[in-house]
Amino acid sequence: MRKIYSKTFLITLAAFGVTYMLLVFSSRISPSLYSIVGILYAVLAPVALLLSGRNKFSIFFRNMSGILSGLFLWGFIGEFLEVRNHLVIADSSYLPVLLVTLSLLAVMLVQNGLRNSYRFAFGHFTGIWGMHMWMIYQFEHLGKTHWSTYVSAASALILGVMAFYISKKYTGTSRRMAFSLASLLLLWMVLEYVWGWKLIPGPYDL
């Protein structure tokens, strides 16, 4: 079962890297190519969600498809539309919408009979959204080196490591994958802070 945690972590991490790199490099090559990449993510998100609902696939594949669906949806709405149409859903003005989304996620988590893969898709998208909103609020309103950024990064690091150890207590595929995804999101958040502090160059700095 340890492989489930590792596979989820590594596949999602690789998907993160490819998703961001395609957006970054296509935006530098031409607006048309950037539009193609954005539309690709808009198509892949529902396709991956559709695959996550097919019973003929394994639990791991269905959940992984849900995770990727959430990532592709963020790539389209949270990244592509932000650059192309200036739709910045990570801005604090969208906090009421995020709170409603979080409430819907809470209902999905306690609702019996709902596929875990759908929870992964919606939860992944909402998790990225919430973390981005918090970081952007700190960087734009408090400052990139405000003391709260260091507290947030340290908290994310601790919680990310805790999620890894907690996952060892469970044997179910979905729960292990959930803790693996949570661990990755929290550790990725730490990396985002490091990029924000300019300690190492980020994707858009290369």
C-alpha positions in Angstrom: 0.0 0.0 0.0 3.0 2.3 0.4 3.3 2.3 -3.4 -0.2 3.9 -3.6 1.1 7.0 -1.7 4.3 7.2 -3.9 2.5 6.7 -7.2 -0.1 9.3 -6.4 2.5 11.8 -5.3 4.8 11.3 -8.2 2.2 11.2 -10.9 0.5 14.3 -9.6 3.8 16.1 -9.2 4.7 15.2 -12.8 1.3 16.5 -14.0 1.8 19.7 -12.1 5.2 20.2 -13.7 4.0 19.5 -17.2 0.8 21.6 -16.8 2.7 24.7 -15.7 5.6 24.3 -18.1 3.2 24.0 -21.1 1.5 27.2 -20.0 4.7 29.1 -19.4 6.5 28.1 -22.6 3.5 28.4 -24.8 2.8 31.9 -23.6 6.4 32.8 -24.6 6.2 31.3 -28.0 2.9 32.8 -29.3 -0.6 33.8 -28.2 -2.1 31.3 -30.6 -0.2 28.4 -29.0 -1.1 29.6 -25.6 -4.7 29.5 -26.6 -4.4 26.0 -27.9 -2.9 24.8 -24.6 -5.6 26.6 -22.6 -8.4 25.0 -24.7 -6.6 21.6 -24.3 -6.9 21.9 -20.5 -10.6 22.9 -20.9 -11.2 19.7 -22.8 -9.0 17.4 -20.7 -10.8 18.4 -17.5 -14.2 17.0 -18.3 -12.7 14.0 -20.2 -10.6 13.0 -17.2 -13.7 13.5 -15.0 -15.7 11.2 -17.3 -13.0 8.5 -17.2 -13.0 8.7 -13.4 -16.6 7.6 -13.4 -16.1 4.4 -15.4 -16.4 1.3 -13.3 -14.2 -0.8 -15.6 -11.1 1.0 -14.4 -9.4 0.4 -11.1 -10.0 2.5 -8.0 -6.5 4.0 -8.3 -7.1 4.9 -12.0 -10.5 6.5 -11.3 -9.2 8.6 -8.4 -6.1 9.6 -10.3 -8.3 10.7 -13.2 -10.3 12.8 -10.8 -7.1 14.4 -9.4 -5.9 15.2 -12.9 -9.4 16.6 -13.8 -9.1 19.1 -10.9 -5.6 20.1 -12.0 -6.6 20.6 -15.6 -9.6 22.7 -14.5 -7.3 24.9 -12.5 -4.9 25.1 -15.4 -7.7 26.5 -17.5 -9.6 28.7 -15.0 -6.9 29.6 -12.5 -4.0 30.1 -14.9 -5.1 30.4 -18.6 -8.1 32.6 -18.0 -6.2 34.7 -15.5 -3.6 35.6 -18.2 -5.9 35.8 -21.2 -9.1 37.3 -19.7 -7.8 38.7 -16.4 -10.1 36.5 -14.5 -8.2 36.2 -11.2 -10.3 33.9 -9.1 -7.4 33.7 -6.6 -8.1 37.4 -5.7 -9.6 38.0 -2.3 -12.7 39.5 -3.9 -13.7 35.9 -4.9 -13.6 34.8 -1.3 -17.4 34.5 -1.0 -17.4 32.2 -4.1 -14.6 30.1 -2.6 -16.5 29.8 0.7 -19.5 28.5 -1.1 -17.3 26.1 -3.0 -15.8 24.9 0.2 -19.3 24.4 1.7 -20.2 22.3 -1.4 -17.0 20.3 -1.0 -17.9 19.6 2.7 -21.3 18.3 1.6 -19.6 16.1 -1.0 -17.3 14.6 1.5 -20.1 13.5 3.8 -22.6 12.5 1.1 -23.0 8.7 0.9 -22.9 7.1 -2.5 -20.9 9.8 -4.3 -17.8 8.6 -6.1 -14.5 9.3 -4.4 -13.1 10.2 -7.8 -15.5 13.2 -8.0 -14.5 14.2 -4.6 -10.8 14.2 -5.7 -11.6 16.3 -8.7 -13.6 18.9 -6.8 -11.3 18.8 -3.8 -8.1 19.2 -5.8 -9.4 22.2 -7.7 -10.7 23.8 -4.5 -7.5 23.1 -2.6 -5.3 24.8 -5.2 -7.7 27.7 -5.4 -7.7 28.2 -1.6 -3.9 28.0 -1.2 -3.4 30.4 -4.1 -5.8 32.9 -2.7 -4.1 32.9 0.7 -0.7 33.3 -0.8 -1.7 36.1 -3.2 -3.4 37.9 -0.4 -0.2 37.8 1.7 2.1 38.8 -1.1 0.0 41.6 -2.4 -1.4 43.1 0.8 1.1 42.2 3.5 4.4 41.8 1.5 6.4 38.8 0.2 8.6 38.9 3.3 5.9 39.5 5.9 6.4 37.4 9.0 3.1 35.6 8.2 4.5 34.1 5.0 7.2 32.3 7.0 4.6 31.0 9.5 2.4 29.8 6.6 5.3 28.1 4.9 6.5 26.4 8.1 2.9 25.3 8.8 2.5 23.9 5.3 5.7 22.0 5.6 4.8 20.5 9.0 1.3 19.5 7.8 2.6 18.1 4.6 5.0 15.8 6.5 2.2 14.9 9.0 0.0 13.9 6.1 2.7 11.5 4.9 2.9 9.8 8.3 -0.8 9.7 8.9 -1.3 8.0 5.5 0.6 5.0 6.9 -2.2 4.3 9.3 -4.7 3.6 6.5 -4.8 0.7 4.1 -7.6 1.9 1.9 -6.6 3.1 -1.6 -8.7 6.3 -1.6 -7.6 7.4 1.9 -4.0 6.9 1.1 -4.4 8.8 -2.1 -6.2 11.6 -0.3 -3.3 12.0 2.2 -0.8 11.8 -0.6 -2.6 14.6 -2.5 -2.8 16.7 0.6 0.9 16.2 1.3 1.8 17.2 -2.2 -0.4 20.4 -2.2 1.1 21.5 1.1 4.7 20.9 0.1 4.0 22.5 -3.3 2.8 25.5 -1.3 6.1 25.7 0.5 7.8 25.7 -2.9 5.6 28.5 -4.1 6.7 30.6 -1.0 10.3 29.9 -1.8 9.7 31.1 -5.4 7.9 34.2 -4.0 10.9 34.9 -1.8 13.2 34.7 -4.8 15.4 32.1 -3.1 15.3 30.1 -6.3 13.9 31.0 -9.7 10.3 30.1 -10.4 8.7 28.8 -13.6 7.9 32.3 -14.8 11.5 33.5 -14.0 13.2 31.0 -16.2 
